């Protein structure tokens, strides 16, 4: 998935996100930091990979 980043510590996602890369100049272009500053990438990741825990994905 290519998007605005991902909150890999999100409780609905943290068990299912296995990695990522930063392709922007955000965070000094550090490829290992793919923080989602917009929320969109985390939302899309939730549609794809959220854990079915009976709770809504809140970004």
C-alpha positions as CSV (number, residue, x, y, z in Angstrom):
1,X,0.0,0.0,0.0
2,X,1.4,3.4,-0.9
3,X,-0.2,6.2,1.1
4,X,0.5,9.0,3.6
5,X,2.1,6.7,6.2
6,X,0.9,4.4,8.9
7,X,0.5,4.5,12.7
8,X,2.2,1.1,13.4
9,X,1.5,1.4,17.1
10,X,-2.3,1.6,16.6
11,X,-3.9,-1.2,18.6
12,X,-6.0,-2.4,15.7
13,X,-3.0,-2.6,13.3
14,X,0.2,-3.2,15.3
15,X,-0.1,-7.0,15.0
16,X,-0.5,-7.0,11.3
17,X,1.9,-4.3,10.0
18,X,5.2,-5.9,9.2
19,X,7.2,-3.0,7.7
20,X,7.2,0.1,5.6
21,X,9.3,2.7,3.9
22,X,9.3,6.5,3.6
23,X,9.4,7.7,0.0
24,X,9.1,11.4,0.9
25,X,11.2,14.2,2.3
26,X,9.3,14.0,5.6
27,X,11.5,13.3,8.7
28,X,14.6,14.3,6.7
29,X,13.9,11.6,4.1
30,X,14.7,8.8,6.7
31,X,13.4,5.7,4.9
32,X,12.6,4.0,8.2
33,X,10.2,6.6,9.5
34,X,6.8,6.4,7.9
35,X,4.7,8.3,10.5
36,X,1.2,9.1,9.2
37,X,0.8,12.9,9.6
38,X,-2.5,13.0,7.7
39,X,-4.3,9.9,9.0
40,X,-5.3,8.7,5.6
41,X,-2.7,5.9,5.3
42,X,-3.7,4.6,8.8
43,X,-7.3,4.6,7.8
44,X,-6.6,2.7,4.5
45,X,-4.4,0.2,6.4
46,X,-7.2,-0.4,8.8
47,X,-9.5,-1.3,5.9
48,X,-6.9,-3.7,4.7
49,X,-5.3,-5.2,7.8
50,X,-7.2,-4.2,11.0
51,X,-7.6,-6.9,13.7
52,X,-11.2,-8.0,14.1
53,X,-11.5,-7.1,17.8
54,X,-15.0,-5.8,17.9
55,X,-13.8,-2.2,18.1
56,X,-13.9,0.6,15.4
57,X,-10.6,1.8,13.9
58,X,-10.2,5.3,15.3
59,X,-7.5,7.4,13.8
